[in-house]
Amino acid sequence: MKSRVYVACMAIALAAGSVAARAQSSAPVQYSKAELNQMKQEAQTSRQYEALAKYFRSRQQDFEQQAQTEKAEWERRSQNVTGPAAKYPRPVDSAKNLYEYYAYEAQQMNHEAAYYESQETAHGESLASSAK
């Protein structure tokens, strides 16, 4: 009887572990500001440039998704704008400001990703030409 309970507990633990591992592997990597600065300074290989480019593309997609959410909220709130006596910031202004912020951050991440993708390509080509 005890062995059946033990086996059942082990099966549950293994199932929970595999679910957690899948959730962690699908989640994008998050770096601290210090780690990101260190990675930028130490990047010399095409693999390092690729990792930076992927990180910035992931961040770009996150910001674009947040911008779309805020744009929808901005459009929704713009239907309920009150008269000129409304206090600033109105809810519509807050949604607009958030949309503009997320759109700007997405653009910045796009520039960073494009830079590191060009570095990756340039570094890969220089390695190929030096190998010949």
PyMOL commands that set and color helices and strands:
alter all, ss='L'
color gray80, all
select helices_A, chain A and resi 2-26+33-42+46-78+91-131
alter helices_A, ss='H'
color red, helices_A
deselect
rebuild
show_as cartoon
